[in-house]
Amino acid sequence: MNVLVVGQGLAGTLISYELFQKKIHHKVVDKGLTNSATMAAAGICNPVTGRNFVKSWMYDILLKKVDETYPKLDQLLSIQAFKKVKIWRKLTTIKAENAWLNRTDDPAYKTFFEGNGLPIKKSFFTGYEAHYIGIVGARQVQISGLVQAYRQWLKNRSQLIEHSFDELELEIKPDGFLYLNEHFSHIIFCQGAIPNKSGYFSYLPFKNAKGQSLICKSPLYMEKDLVKNQFFLVPQGDHQFWTGGEYEWNAEGTNPTEVFRQEYETYINALFEDPVEIIHHRAGVRPCAIDRRPFLGRHPLHSNMLIFNGLGTKGTSLGPYFANHLVNHITENTALMEDVNILRFQ
Ligand SMILES: Cc1cc2nc3c(=O)[nH]c(=O)nc-3n(C[C@H](O)[C@H](O)[C@H](O)COP(=O)(O)OP(=O)(O)OC[C@H]3O[C@@H](n4cnc5c(N)ncnc54)[C@H](O)[C@@H]3O)c2cc1C
């Protein structure tokens, strides 16, 4: 078996790592985008999300694979991208407070509370006190740093093809694929939000969401936990933090915008006494499926051509489990879960 992986964002990286663990020969082709979802993301695995604090889909199962995979990747790459973290979330409205209090009565949510789950008065920013709830069982993975380190690791092993994959250069043969004079038995597309414009899997119903983020620095920022007031502040070490979000549905283009920067700059400068330094401003498009479940499976005409995509807003938690699920399907012929199999759209 010799596999070509197209795209090395979080999805392609995790597929490549699964192939590596199974000792399957493969190469990864990626042009190296700075404005990709992975490069813009905070990499949070959040057990309860949204206005109603709903437990994330399959969270307990996904978390086991998260806790197994990222520490191993850290070890392989000699980095520290993975952390177990606590989230402090401000209850901004009475409705939010009621929604949360309903959850505190539900045994399925108990493992995610700090203490008894009741809101606690806290002050994370000078002169700013509010009621926060503590959420445990969260994880933070610096996925931008992780994919960059993995890229270098692939390069050192001569497994990285640093260019833009062009379908016109792919020849489909009876026993596989020919790409740049090399024969591959399988090809796995992990191109993120790009294939909904062109490509073999363009028929899949993507509903993408552009987002943006800032990496900021303030000497006053010393927090170890994640704090969410209006927006998330996610520690990055060395007095730096990530902030961002935004959901621009079916946006054209991946460029960072001045409107976003101004809104977030105003927000963070109001939290700190001195102006905050902005180190990076990035944008990326989250590859979302219309039903918010990942896209896994085989092309209807070419069975050894596969897709791993649609990680949407939760790639960090979905990625490790479903990369393993797809690679097992290829190597051991295990069945794909119906919820994620692209056959659901035929
Ligand atoms: C602002 C923001 C915040 C986010 N925060 C979180 C979070 O806290 N937690 C979480 O779980 N998720 C978060 N996400 C979502 C997460 O980033 C995605 O789920 C995940 O990164 C998707 O990874 P991907 O590899 O599928 O796509 P991408 O990261 O877009 O990667 C696709 C890769 O394919 C490559 N590629 C595409 N076409 C070609 C080609 N023709 N040739 C060669 N290479 C190609 C690109 O160069 C790119 O590297 C966030 C996203 C954004 C935008």
The ligand as an SDF file (V2000), in Angstrom:
LIG
                    3D

 53 58  0  0  0  0  0  0  0  0999 V2000
  -11.0080   31.1970   13.8520 C   0  0  0  0  0  0  0  0  0  0  0  0
  -11.1280   29.7190   14.0140 C   0  0  0  0  0  0  0  0  0  0  0  0
  -11.1410   29.1510   15.2800 C   0  0  0  0  0  0  0  0  0  0  0  0
  -11.2610   27.7820   15.4430 C   0  0  0  0  0  0  0  0  0  0  0  0
  -11.1920   27.2690   16.7060 N   0  0  0  0  0  0  0  0  0  0  0  0
  -11.3040   25.9290   16.8880 C   0  0  0  0  0  0  0  0  0  0  0  0
  -11.2130   25.3720   18.1990 C   0  0  0  0  0  0  0  0  0  0  0  0
  -11.0030   26.0690   19.1880 O   0  0  0  0  0  0  0  0  0  0  0  0
  -11.3620   24.0240   18.3210 N   0  0  0  0  0  0  0  0  0  0  0  0
  -11.5580   23.2140   17.2480 C   0  0  0  0  0  0  0  0  0  0  0  0
  -11.6750   22.0070   17.4230 O   0  0  0  0  0  0  0  0  0  0  0  0
  -11.6400   23.7180   15.9940 N   0  0  0  0  0  0  0  0  0  0  0  0
  -11.5210   25.0460   15.7990 C   0  0  0  0  0  0  0  0  0  0  0  0
  -11.5910   25.5640   14.5360 N   0  0  0  0  0  0  0  0  0  0  0  0
  -11.8740   24.6310   13.4300 C   0  0  0  0  0  0  0  0  0  0  0  0
  -10.6150   23.8720   13.0080 C   0  0  0  0  0  0  0  0  0  0  0  0
   -9.6600   24.8220   12.6720 O   0  0  0  0  0  0  0  0  0  0  0  0
  -10.9320   22.9530   11.8330 C   0  0  0  0  0  0  0  0  0  0  0  0
  -11.8730   21.9750   12.2160 O   0  0  0  0  0  0  0  0  0  0  0  0
   -9.6920   22.2040   11.3200 C   0  0  0  0  0  0  0  0  0  0  0  0
   -8.5450   22.9820   11.4170 O   0  0  0  0  0  0  0  0  0  0  0  0
   -9.9070   21.7750    9.8770 C   0  0  0  0  0  0  0  0  0  0  0  0
   -8.7220   21.1890    9.4160 O   0  0  0  0  0  0  0  0  0  0  0  0
   -8.5600   20.7270    7.9010 P   0  0  0  0  0  0  0  0  0  0  0  0
   -7.2240   20.1040    7.7950 O   0  0  0  0  0  0  0  0  0  0  0  0
   -9.7400   19.9560    7.4750 O   0  0  0  0  0  0  0  0  0  0  0  0
   -8.6150   22.0850    7.0430 O   0  0  0  0  0  0  0  0  0  0  0  0
   -7.5150   23.2250    6.8280 P   0  0  0  0  0  0  0  0  0  0  0  0
   -6.9240   23.6440    8.0940 O   0  0  0  0  0  0  0  0  0  0  0  0
   -8.1770   24.2720    5.9880 O   0  0  0  0  0  0  0  0  0  0  0  0
   -6.3690   22.5300    5.9910 O   0  0  0  0  0  0  0  0  0  0  0  0
   -6.4850   22.1920    4.6430 C   0  0  0  0  0  0  0  0  0  0  0  0
   -5.0860   22.0370    4.0830 C   0  0  0  0  0  0  0  0  0  0  0  0
   -5.2020   21.5580    2.7470 O   0  0  0  0  0  0  0  0  0  0  0  0
   -4.2510   22.2010    1.9530 C   0  0  0  0  0  0  0  0  0  0  0  0
   -4.6890   22.1810    0.5650 N   0  0  0  0  0  0  0  0  0  0  0  0
   -5.9210   22.4740    0.0850 C   0  0  0  0  0  0  0  0  0  0  0  0
   -5.9350   22.3350   -1.2420 N   0  0  0  0  0  0  0  0  0  0  0  0
   -4.6930   21.9480   -1.6190 C   0  0  0  0  0  0  0  0  0  0  0  0
   -4.0860   21.6470   -2.8750 C   0  0  0  0  0  0  0  0  0  0  0  0
   -4.7550   21.7310   -4.0250 N   0  0  0  0  0  0  0  0  0  0  0  0
   -2.7940   21.2720   -2.8840 N   0  0  0  0  0  0  0  0  0  0  0  0
   -2.0830   21.1680   -1.7240 C   0  0  0  0  0  0  0  0  0  0  0  0
   -2.6110   21.4480   -0.4990 N   0  0  0  0  0  0  0  0  0  0  0  0
   -3.8950   21.8310   -0.4640 C   0  0  0  0  0  0  0  0  0  0  0  0
   -4.1500   23.6230    2.5300 C   0  0  0  0  0  0  0  0  0  0  0  0
   -2.8960   24.1950    2.2200 O   0  0  0  0  0  0  0  0  0  0  0  0
   -4.3290   23.3520    4.0220 C   0  0  0  0  0  0  0  0  0  0  0  0
   -3.0750   23.2010    4.6560 O   0  0  0  0  0  0  0  0  0  0  0  0
  -11.4310   26.9380   14.3160 C   0  0  0  0  0  0  0  0  0  0  0  0
  -11.3940   27.4960   13.0420 C   0  0  0  0  0  0  0  0  0  0  0  0
  -11.2520   28.8600   12.8810 C   0  0  0  0  0  0  0  0  0  0  0  0
  -11.2150   29.4270   11.4950 C   0  0  0  0  0  0  0  0  0  0  0  0
  1  2  1  0
  2  3  1  0
  2 52  2  0
  3  4  2  0
  4  5  1  0
  4 50  1  0
  5  6  2  0
  6  7  1  0
  6 13  1  0
  7  8  2  0
  7  9  1  0
  9 10  1  0
 10 11  2  0
 10 12  1  0
 12 13  2  0
 13 14  1  0
 14 15  1  0
 14 50  1  0
 15 16  1  0
 16 17  1  0
 16 18  1  0
 18 19  1  0
 18 20  1  0
 20 21  1  0
 20 22  1  0
 22 23  1  0
 23 24  1  0
 24 25  2  0
 24 26  1  0
 24 27  1  0
 27 28  1  0
 28 29  2  0
 28 30  1  0
 28 31  1  0
 31 32  1  0
 32 33  1  0
 33 34  1  0
 33 48  1  0
 34 35  1  0
 35 36  1  0
 35 46  1  0
 36 37  1  0
 36 45  1  0
 37 38  2  0
 38 39  1  0
 39 40  1  0
 39 45  2  0
 40 41  1  0
 40 42  2  0
 42 43  1  0
 43 44  2  0
 44 45  1  0
 46 47  1  0
 46 48  1  0
 48 49  1  0
 50 51  2  0
 51 52  1  0
 52 53  1  0
M  END
$$$$
